[in-house]
Amino acid sequence: MDEEDSLIRDPRILLLIAGIIVSIILIYPHPTDGGISTSLNYGLELEGGSWLQLELQGAIVEIDSNPATIIEYEYASCLNDSDLRVTEVKTNSIRFVTSKEVTEREIEDLRYGAASLLVEDGRTTVAISTTEEGIVRTYLQNKLDSEVKILRVENGTAYEIRTNTSESEIKQVLTPINGRLITYTRGVSEETRDDTKEILDAKLNAIGLKDIPIRTVGEDYILIDLAGVDIATAMRMAATPGKFEIRIQIEGNETAHVLYGDQIEHVGIPQQDEHNVWGVPFRLTQAGAEELREAALRYNATTNPSAHHLMMYLDKKEVFSGPIAPSLAENIEKTPVKHLEARTGMDEEGHREAKELQSHLRAGALPVNVKVIGSGQVPATLGARFKEQLGVAGIITLIAVALIVYRRYKH
């Protein structure tokens, strides 16, 4: 009896028992409808599941163009003034003269930059705060309806067009401004690829799929393995998040761009207000808040907020639409507002929509659109039988080790 008591009090035996108990707790075996489940992740080969190969859609171009020609072409058409001429191009500004009566808001509608006007002798001198690279980027954005990023390359400046754009489309856009396409490379930059990978990882983690292997191949492809997930679910979860955009209703079905998802810097959890209406709070960057205010003022949304919805799009598909609250319109008229809340409705349906919108706001803002170019269903090649055999072998091993330890320290 003394020997058995001594054995039980042996710190090494106690350590072994504690290790076994902790291991069982971490593995967490529990009954389910399909039998006994654990928290172990077996991987794609053991568990079965799906794999996806995603292509990042975009293009990187180098362009030879004259910023003055772009401004003359854009504003001569906008103001219906064939005599409009650029008079000065500086590092951070450009000036042109027009015989038409214009306002600062009309000039800024094309999004080339902040404008100032000087009227003399029936002619208006317009100064726009911008750069030569900014002019080219804005022109491409306006004509291609896509976000464009300026890249620094060995030969100077390149432009990353963050949507699926062909070489012929670029040349067609450059023709009216006598521009020339120097180089065209299908794909995206390494930085954009890495950003997309991180956002996809956050998207999958946000819906409870942690430790998902996401690998990059070159600069244009991403491979994802989703163990235990069927192909239809995998497509919905991983391939859905695309380009997130907020637009404002102008009149009827006509809308205008306000900002992209990268201007959303924080998203809160869904919550109910005092009337039990569900909503998702989120915070814009300072630049995003200023862009929202500029759009609201330009389209008179502050004076008639109920007629101007803010609309959210994912891959150009509407995921939310709601009128601007009168209190928000009043505040925006005075100053840029960073803290907003999108309200989705009441009861369980409103809660469900709030959770979906939260997911889109948090991780829907991929820098570029993605296209599924490969997918497949992987069967559990080693199968449930192998896992059962593995479990039995583990139990036998555990018992054998316990017996050996008992026999060793008993004497």
ABEGO torsion letter per residue (X at the ends): XAAAAAAAABAAAAAAAAAAAAAAAAAGBBBBAAEBBBABBAEAAAAEEBBBBBBBBEBBBBBBBBAAAAAAAAAAAAAGBAABBBABBBAABBBBBBABBBBAAAAAAAGAEBBBBBBBGGBBBBBBBBBAAAAAAAAAAAAAGBBBBBBBBAAEBBBBBBBBBBAAAAAAAAAAAGBBBABBBBEBBAAAAAAAAAAAAAAAAAAGBBGBBBBBBEAABBBBBBBGBBAAAAAAAAAABBBBBBBBBABEABBBBABBAAABABBBBBBBBAAGBBBBBBBBBAAAAAAAAAAAAAAGAAABAAABBBBBBBGGBBABBBBBBAAAAAAAAABBBABBBBBAEBEAAAAAAAAAAAAAAAAABBABBBBBABBBBBBBAAEAAAAAAAAAAAAAAAAAAAAAAAAAAAX
